[in-house]
Amino acid sequence: MSTSKSTLNFDYKFIWRVCLVTAMGGLLFGYDWVVIGGAKPFYEQYFSIAENEFQQGLAMSSALLGCLLGALVSGPLTDRFGRKSPLLLSGLLFIGSSILTALATSLIAFNFARGIGGVGIGIASSLSPLYIAEISPAVIRGRMVSVNQLTIVIGILTAQVVNWVIASGVPGELSGAGLAETWCGEVGWRWMFAACAVPAIAFFLLTFTVPESPRWLASAGRIDESWKVLARVGGVPYANQEIVAIEEMLQQSEHASGNDRSLMAPENSRALVIGLVLVVLQQWCGINVIFNYADEIFRAAGYDVRSVMVAIVATGVVNLLFTVIAMQTVDRLGRRILMLVGCGGLAVLFVILGGLFHAKSTGPHMVALVLAAIGCYAMSLAPVTWVVISEIFPNRIRGKAMSVAVLALWLACTALTFTFPLLNKSLGASGTFWLYAAICAAGFVFVLKQLPETKGRSLEEIERILIRDSQSTTVPASTQATSLRSAESR
């Protein structure tokens, strides 16, 4: 018998504190990922690579290579050592990366330091939303996991502001060999990276104050410790209710797969497919095209170079505001409706932008469309994808599955980064936008047909629904969809 929600007494102060500390990994992720953009004109002159496309690309992608490694190792680490220890490791990596990058005197040292930070990003991007999902009550889990996306956006905005403030001290145009002789060319760009050490140290120290994930503790056979953490979250009735559900689900998964933790077990297939498709969709939905075209679009609207940097900060503000809107709606409207709004809205906006580029249109309306697309993405695919993939994987393989999903995300990001120049050259701006509009339309159909609503459900309920659907392989797809909707309505 389940405990009535009215009898539960959640310690929201404790929940918020734990989730905010864990979500600082997202803040470091966002800052470290974006800060290099503002430092680029300066370190390229310092290392004399402004005319070397290969070295430029390597410097920009060294962190991305680290992300792939971080995502790859995060699964084995978190399944063996829990969620807390790898988070501490990611904090150390962020600290080391920010300091070593700031002190780099050679391009090799610079790339190595950036790669270290990338490993930290890969681990934090896997573990922060996963941990938050595992400790948060079902009724507020979407909002809590969205806090991680909020901190990512805050980290991005902070990096944009720091870059702008430091770069604003450089006289003249923000380009040319003369930058190497300026204070920013010698020292300022180093402070852009060094600033990340402050929140990284805070994240590392504060992580010692959070408990281990109760669901990992239970899967490791440490039921008493798991119960204590759950009681801290919601009191004794809540802990008793959750422990029973967790133990039942663990026993069912053992019976279904003989204690097999393999991702390829039949009962895990549906969740894995949904997770992989959604993370690829988040990257290939086209918002990166918006960021790639930001400078060109803002220049077309009449902005000079310095004003473009201010306008890019404005995109960060819009990103932040609409992420807050997502936090307020994800547990009320649900994950599925927000994903549909995101896919559909971006498809329409990209069709319009592609048409305007084809017509060689310029002006403030282009900026308005850019901001609308960023807002649409920020309240849908950006945060909700992280919420969904933190919820849908079975407990026994959650760490490993999350690692695979995040690895797929960074591979998709890498593919997008490397194919964008080719697409732009072969299809032009209009064709590129129309291509991503088609991807968003395909994503809309996938979400409509395949993604079940998960709001308000415990992780064990979600696992039960998806496993049952995966095992119904002999039932026609239309019948499966009907049975799933029936299960959701109960």
Secondary structure, 3 states (H helix, E strand, C coil): CCCCHHHCCCCHHHHHHHHHHHHHHHHHHHHHHHHHHHHHHHHHHHCCCCCCHHHHHHHHHHHHHHHHHHHHHHHHHHHHHCCHHHHHHHHHHHHHHHHHHHHCCCHHHHHHHHHHHHHHHHHHHHHHHHHHHHHCCHHHHHHHHHHHHHHHHHHHHHHHHHHHHHHCCCCCCCCCHHHHHCHHHHHHHHHHHHCCHHHHHHHHHHHCCCCCCHHHHHHCCCHHHHHHHHHHHHHHHHHHHHHHHHHHHHHHHHHHHCCCCCCCCHHHHHHHHHHHHHHHHHHHCCHHHHHHHHHHHHHHCCCCHHHHHHHHHHHHHHHHHHHHHHHHHCCCCCHHHHHHHHHHHHHHHHHHHHHHHHCCCCCHHHHHHHHHHHHHHHCCHHHHHHHHHHHCCCHHHHHHHHHHHHHHHHHHHHHHHHHHHHHHHHHHHHHHHHHHHHHHHHHHHHHHHHCCCCCCCCHHHHHHHHHHHHHCCCCCHHHHHHHHHHHHHC
